[in-house]
Each structure stands twice: as structure tokens, then as C-alpha cells.
Amino acid sequence: MASKFIFQIILFFAFAQISSAQVIADYPATEIYLLNIQKSGNKFSLAENSTLVNVSNNKGYDNQPCFIEKINSIAYVSSRSKKPTDVYLYDLETGNSKQFTNNEEAEFSPKATPDGKYISVVKSSEQNLTRISFDGLITEKLYTSKDSIGYYCWLDDDEIAAFVLSNPITLKLINIERKSEQYLGDSIGRSLFKYDDGIVVCRILHSGNWITFVDRKGNYTQWIQLPPNIEDFYMTDDGWIFSSNGSRLIYCNAKKLVKGWQELANLDGMGISKIFRLSVNREKNKLAFVTEEK
């Protein structure tokens, strides 16, 4: 029990969205890179002549890349000049990054809202869910949980599944319109995605970390085990799951789990030894990931 509590505390201080100067100073130095990938039949690989593209190009903390299809960009968070994290946008056409928000309060976990009109973030010391229009003119707080929202995924226009920073960390269904919260369990990691009529999460268990399907009643079905010490993965709407194992990018399919993990590429030759947060675009031909700063 003690080790579990210590792990939760580590998660809280390492990954919780806190904007104090001390925590900002302790953020790890990370970078976001982009690769072109290709799919042939049911196999993924690097696209021909694919090279690493530095998306964030910042000495400091850069994390949580997410493709925003409506504006052909990657949204990510970045801490610069010792400021709390702001959202930046990397334009996939021009290859340039620009600052999207400029606030004294930290912002995390940028995602496109289901209607495609806003970028949602977790914001401020309240860890509230906020949406911002693409032109930056509208900022609207959507929901504040009694326990801080750490990470989330949209289920529909009014509902999210959220990794909530309670003790222990819990998975909740939050209905924004009704302002209701439904407990679905605990011991989850920071990756969570909508799939069919449920949620796919990383379940952190004594036996290891498992990609797990959770229905709306809180029933858990273990799918496939992640490599040791890995909890980050990305899942597409049609069931492709991407993760990592050291310098290797790996993938599997939710409907063909018996095949296990397949290797997409080994990035060791590109100077990459550890891969963290991942994101894949809708066409499944671009993959962004976070790694330690070189």
C-alpha cells in the first residue's frame, strides 16, 4: 500500500497540472518530434525517406502533442522563459510553430472539441476544463471538478472521461451539461480514449500496465499488456493502438489483439532512446511523440 501511495504522489507532482514556479522549474527538458509513417495492408512502417522533424524546438518542457485536424496543426504545451505552460500550434503545411495562448495560468492537455470549433484545455489552479476558439477571441470555462482534472477525452459534445487527481487517482465520467460525475474505478494511467461505447485506458496493476476497455458501468476488460514501465499509448477511432518500448515504436489492433505488438520502427539510429506521449493523425500517416531533449 505504501508503494502505491508513493507512486500516486510521484504522478501528482510529475504530471499534475500545477503552475507554481517551483514545479515549472522542475519540469523535465523534453522535445516533440514528428515522423511520417505509412500503412500497407495491416502493417505500419516509417514512410520512405522519413526524417525526424523537431516540432517544438525549445530548450525546456514541451509535451502533450495532439493533431487538430480542422486547422492542419499539432497543438502542444510548452513552458518558455520560466513561464507556466501555454499552448502552441505547429502548422503542418508551413512547418512553423506559433504561440496560441499567453496566460499567467498554466494550460495542459489541448484537444479538439467534438464540434471541431474549439481547442479544449485543462487550465489554472482549479484544473478546470476550458475551451478556446481557434481565433483566440473566445475563452469559456466549461467545468470545474471538486477534484482536479488531470487528463481527459471527449465522449460527445457534453461528456468527457477524466483522469481525476483524487486520492487515489480515479476515472470518472463527467457530464458537463448536467454537472454530474460518475466514478468508474481507479489505478489508471494518463492515456485514455473513446472507443465504441466505452473508454480505453492504461490500467496500472501489480502484474504490469494493461491497455483496458472500460464500459459505462465501470466493468473492466484487459486487452493487452504494455511493455514494462510504459503507460503512454495512442488509440485511433478505428482501433489502432500505438505505443513504445524504449527506442521502438510499436502498434497493435484492438480487433486483432492475438497478434500482439508489432514493431513500426526502431529510432535508436535517430538518437532516440525513450518515447513518451504519442499522437497520430486521422489519416494515420503522421506520428508525433515526446522524448528527452537531446
C-alpha positions as MATLAB code, in Angstrom:
seq = 'MASKFIFQIILFFAFAQISSAQVIADYPATEIYLLNIQKSGNKFSLAENSTLVNVSNNKGYDNQPCFIEKINSIAYVSSRSKKPTDVYLYDLETGNSKQFTNNEEAEFSPKATPDGKYISVVKSSEQNLTRISFDGLITEKLYTSKDSIGYYCWLDDDEIAAFVLSNPITLKLINIERKSEQYLGDSIGRSLFKYDDGIVVCRILHSGNWITFVDRKGNYTQWIQLPPNIEDFYMTDDGWIFSSNGSRLIYCNAKKLVKGWQELANLDGMGISKIFRLSVNREKNKLAFVTEEK';
ca = [
       0.000    0.000    0.000;
       2.857    2.376    0.834;
       4.458    1.908   -2.579;
       1.135    2.581   -4.289;
       0.717    5.807   -2.319;
       4.248    6.948   -3.189;
       3.569    6.219   -6.873;
       0.434    8.379   -6.741;
       2.348   11.229   -5.147;
       5.007   10.983   -7.860;
       2.304   11.076  -10.510;
       0.747   14.116   -8.897;
       3.898   16.210   -8.797;
       5.373   14.951  -12.069;
       2.312   15.159  -14.244;
      -0.415   17.143  -12.479;
      -1.197   20.494  -13.994;
       0.301   22.780  -11.311;
       1.557   26.252  -12.181;
       3.821   27.105   -9.237;
       7.285   28.416  -10.092;
       8.980   25.527   -8.308;
       7.118   22.876  -10.283;
       7.780   24.721  -13.554;
      11.475   24.741  -12.734;
      11.316   21.000  -12.174;
       9.632   20.171  -15.471;
      11.804   17.787  -17.486;
      13.546   19.008  -20.624;
      11.599   17.346  -23.414;
      11.105   17.798  -27.138;
       8.345   16.888  -29.589;
       9.202   15.227  -32.888;
       7.185   14.322  -35.954;
       7.614   11.360  -38.305;
       5.862   10.338  -41.493;
       4.528    6.783  -41.330;
       2.766    4.545  -43.831;
       0.313    1.682  -43.750;
       0.477   -1.245  -46.149;
      -2.259   -3.784  -45.587;
      -2.287   -4.254  -41.823;
       1.323   -3.221  -41.274;
       2.793    0.150  -40.355;
       6.307    1.365  -41.011;
       8.204    4.606  -41.462;
       7.443    6.312  -44.739;
      10.226    6.209  -47.312;
      12.930    8.766  -46.504;
      11.113    9.771  -43.318;
      13.203   12.054  -41.102;
      12.739   13.436  -37.615;
      11.152   16.885  -37.620;
      11.530   18.959  -34.465;
       8.075   20.361  -33.758;
       8.711   22.273  -30.524;
      12.369   23.367  -30.966;
      12.571   24.719  -27.435;
      15.081   24.159  -24.658;
      12.720   23.229  -21.859;
       9.426   21.462  -21.315;
       7.301   20.535  -24.351;
       4.603   17.888  -24.127;
       1.138   16.538  -24.943;
       1.034   16.795  -28.756;
      -2.400   16.450  -30.340;
      -3.353   16.717  -34.011;
      -6.012   19.389  -34.626;
      -7.332   18.309  -37.996;
      -9.556   21.351  -38.617;
      -6.553   23.691  -38.798;
      -3.966   21.140  -40.026;
      -1.845   21.631  -36.930;
      -0.370   19.942  -33.896;
      -1.313   21.566  -30.600;
       1.100   21.083  -27.711;
       2.046   22.710  -24.415;
       5.341   24.453  -23.846;
       6.961   26.280  -20.934;
       9.201   29.110  -22.120;
      11.060   31.882  -20.315;
      10.221   30.149  -16.999;
       6.522   30.835  -17.545;
       3.668   28.404  -16.936;
       2.787   26.250  -19.927;
       0.990   27.839  -22.857;
      -0.500   26.152  -25.909;
       1.477   26.341  -29.145;
       0.385   25.328  -32.638;
       2.683   23.691  -35.178;
       1.413   24.265  -38.731;
       1.864   21.039  -40.697;
       1.918   22.892  -44.017;
       4.460   25.597  -43.228;
       6.439   23.728  -40.553;
       6.263   26.715  -38.207;
       5.162   26.906  -34.566;
       3.297   29.866  -33.116;
       2.049   30.687  -29.650;
      -1.700   30.182  -29.305;
      -2.258   31.240  -25.683;
      -0.349   33.640  -23.458;
      -1.598   33.460  -19.887;
      -0.253   33.584  -16.365;
      -2.104   30.370  -15.548;
      -0.842   27.050  -16.896;
      -2.711   25.170  -19.595;
      -2.450   21.471  -20.361;
      -3.937   18.678  -22.469;
      -5.025   20.538  -25.632;
      -7.592   18.673  -27.736;
     -10.122   19.483  -30.434;
     -13.689   19.677  -29.142;
     -16.177   17.257  -30.785;
     -17.796   20.062  -32.812;
     -14.387   20.948  -34.275;
     -14.732   24.637  -33.395;
     -12.519   24.957  -30.320;
      -9.393   23.727  -28.599;
     -10.122   22.492  -25.100;
      -7.553   22.595  -22.302;
      -7.219   21.940  -18.604;
      -6.493   25.339  -17.127;
      -5.430   27.203  -13.981;
      -5.004   26.138  -10.385;
      -8.622   24.922  -10.423;
      -7.738   22.446  -13.182;
     -10.960   23.374  -14.936;
     -11.955   22.287  -18.443;
     -11.879   25.314  -20.727;
     -12.414   25.815  -24.442;
     -10.773   28.432  -26.656;
     -11.899   29.400  -30.162;
      -9.381   28.978  -32.978;
      -9.119   32.759  -33.373;
      -8.375   33.074  -29.652;
     -11.205   35.546  -29.091;
     -13.459   33.281  -27.013;
     -12.353   31.588  -23.809;
     -15.063   29.753  -21.881;
     -14.782   27.693  -18.719;
     -16.830   24.532  -19.182;
     -16.452   22.589  -15.950;
     -14.618   22.524  -12.627;
     -14.442   19.242  -10.744;
     -14.221   19.114   -6.954;
     -11.055   17.095   -7.599;
      -8.673   18.378  -10.268;
      -8.983   17.056  -13.813;
      -5.593   15.772  -14.923;
      -6.258   14.228  -18.344;
      -9.429   13.611  -20.325;
     -11.000   12.512  -23.587;
     -14.194   13.741  -25.202;
     -17.023   11.180  -25.473;
     -19.573   13.538  -27.056;
     -20.436   17.243  -27.001;
     -21.412   17.192  -23.324;
     -19.402   14.375  -21.753;
     -15.787   13.575  -21.009;
     -13.951   10.699  -19.389;
     -11.420   12.133  -16.956;
      -8.316   11.058  -15.057;
      -9.103   12.854  -11.795;
      -6.381   13.802   -9.313;
      -8.104   12.483   -6.216;
      -6.527   10.083   -3.726;
      -6.431    7.516   -5.193;
      -6.424    8.733   -8.792;
      -9.773    7.843  -10.332;
     -11.526    7.500  -13.669;
     -14.785    9.437  -13.905;
     -17.493   10.129  -16.449;
     -18.257   13.846  -16.274;
     -21.397   15.284  -17.856;
     -20.726   18.970  -18.413;
     -24.350   19.948  -19.105;
     -25.796   18.140  -16.072;
     -22.714   18.850  -13.928;
     -22.625   15.241  -12.787;
     -19.733   12.873  -12.080;
     -19.810    9.073  -12.164;
     -16.999    7.044  -10.610;
     -15.697    4.223  -12.862;
     -12.668    2.967  -10.940;
      -9.071    3.790  -10.098;
      -5.470    2.692  -10.777;
      -5.400    4.205  -14.263;
      -2.659    5.934  -16.226;
      -2.758    9.213  -18.117;
      -3.735    7.804  -21.550;
      -7.458    7.475  -22.194;
      -9.510    7.362  -25.390;
     -13.078    6.949  -26.517;
     -13.726    3.649  -28.290;
     -17.116    2.253  -29.322;
     -19.409    2.995  -26.364;
     -16.682    2.962  -23.723;
     -13.216    4.142  -22.809;
      -9.797    2.588  -23.328;
      -7.291    3.331  -20.563;
      -3.975    2.172  -19.180;
      -4.699    0.154  -16.032;
      -1.781    0.155  -13.587;
      -1.741   -3.185  -11.772;
       0.767   -5.264   -9.793;
       1.056   -7.552  -12.832;
       2.045   -4.605  -15.034;
       0.351   -1.923  -17.115;
      -2.536   -3.122  -19.255;
      -4.499   -1.481  -22.033;
      -8.020   -1.995  -20.782;
     -11.552   -1.365  -22.036;
     -13.992    0.198  -19.556;
     -17.732    0.295  -20.183;
     -20.082    2.925  -18.763;
     -20.937    0.741  -15.786;
     -17.318    0.502  -14.713;
     -16.665   -3.032  -15.963;
     -13.012   -3.564  -16.960;
     -11.753   -5.901  -19.697;
      -7.975   -6.307  -20.023;
      -6.830   -6.262  -23.637;
      -3.054   -6.342  -23.949;
      -0.120   -5.697  -21.640;
       2.156   -2.737  -22.276;
       5.949   -3.122  -22.128;
       7.490   -2.690  -18.644;
       7.235    0.841  -17.194;
       5.205    2.122  -20.159;
       1.807    3.737  -19.676;
       1.589    6.034  -22.708;
      -0.268    4.957  -25.829;
      -2.439    6.476  -28.541;
      -5.593    4.925  -29.982;
      -7.285    5.861  -33.252;
     -11.049    5.886  -33.739;
     -10.845    2.692  -35.809;
      -8.929    0.713  -33.188;
      -5.213    1.042  -33.996;
      -3.080    1.392  -30.875;
       0.413    2.926  -30.925;
       2.893    2.808  -28.057;
       6.618    2.433  -27.387;
       9.250    0.198  -25.867;
      12.480    2.082  -25.270;
      13.544    3.421  -28.676;
      10.956    1.324  -30.519;
       7.576    2.438  -31.833;
       5.073   -0.423  -31.613;
       1.453   -0.944  -32.595;
      -1.423   -3.412  -32.466;
      -5.104   -3.529  -33.382;
      -7.991   -3.755  -30.925;
      -9.749   -6.319  -33.096;
      -6.633   -8.468  -33.586;
      -5.028   -8.488  -30.151;
      -3.940  -12.104  -30.528;
      -1.261  -10.896  -32.933;
       0.330   -8.925  -30.099;
       2.581   -5.920  -30.524;
       4.256   -5.309  -33.874;
       7.290   -3.074  -34.390;
       6.774    0.017  -36.514;
      10.352    1.293  -36.248;
      13.424    1.401  -34.031;
      14.519    5.023  -33.619;
      17.786    4.251  -31.880;
      19.672    5.195  -35.042;
      17.997    8.616  -34.890;
      19.283    9.206  -31.378;
      16.001    8.424  -29.623;
      16.192    6.194  -26.540;
      12.886    6.855  -24.759;
       9.488    7.681  -26.205;
       6.695    9.176  -24.134;
       3.399   10.757  -25.166;
       2.247    9.927  -28.723;
      -0.340   11.203  -31.172;
      -1.340   10.033  -34.663;
      -3.327   11.993  -37.239;
      -6.642   10.882  -38.720;
      -5.050    9.623  -41.961;
      -2.549    7.593  -39.902;
       0.394    8.896  -41.921;
       1.917   11.206  -39.302;
       3.037   10.354  -35.776;
       4.185   12.823  -33.134;
       5.917   11.826  -29.923;
       7.721   13.256  -26.909;
      11.265   12.349  -25.947;
      14.026   13.622  -23.697;
      15.820   16.657  -25.033;
      18.995   15.740  -26.901;
];
